[in-house]
């Protein structure tokens, strides 16, 4: 919905910088690390993929997937030795044949028309005890201001209507744990995240997100 032009690539860089610490913490908690193979599902221009490549090291491998030719070209142009980039439409069931140790997916399922089918493709790309880590919205309407800003609330409501009119679901995080359980995952940890910010903070997205770490039989955490 937001396109794939240079302005969007720049905006995604700002967004990643704002949420980078939370992504790194989720990867550490899930046990992603050196010499593993990790899927970066809906990688965009690759800001998270670059951090994953550093985390996995020379002996690891990032398999980055996106349907945007512009984004794929941007990431491929960085020529990272341990990053393999695939152009694929996740909603059409396209997925590279891999058996990854883990996967990472951030704010992608909320934009798809068939998120459960996309999850099934991700599950098929993981080893039996693979780990999947997600960051997704669960209450997009919490992008609000104090004191109340009527214009902001009108904007957020308009975004959510447009989102749903195009087949997406901004609050997809509410459905995610149930779908994962149906697909055979053990949901190990669900953590709500928020990002308070001032008017001077260049963040394009507000609060109300959840980071979900999922494993198949490696750890047992209290939810």
PyMOL commands that set and color helices and strands:
alter all, ss='L'
color gray80, all
select helices_A, chain A and resi 6-30+47-56+69-76+90-92+109-111+115-124+140-142+150-165+173-182
alter helices_A, ss='H'
color red, helices_A
select strands_A, chain A and resi 37-41+61-66+83-87+100-106+126-137+186-193+209-215
alter strands_A, ss='S'
color yellow, strands_A
deselect
rebuild
show_as cartoon
